[in-house]
Amino acid sequence: MEKLIDYVNHAKIELSKVIFPTKMQVRQAFFAVFLVVTVVSLFLALVDLVMSVSLSALI
């Protein structure tokens, strides 16, 4: 039982060291990820379209 209490106390100490992001940082990270995913998706859609059209022209 002493090990469990010791573990919980160490976990509390470590959690007090954590710096959680602010609301603004979370919002900025969300928009950055959203933008990158959108750009990559559009690029892959364009590559897929070009490959599909070029392959259809060959066949």
HELIX and SHEET records of a PDB file:
HELIX    1   1 GLU A    2  LYS A   17  1                                  16    
HELIX    2   2 LYS A   23  LEU A   58  1                                  36    
END                                                                             
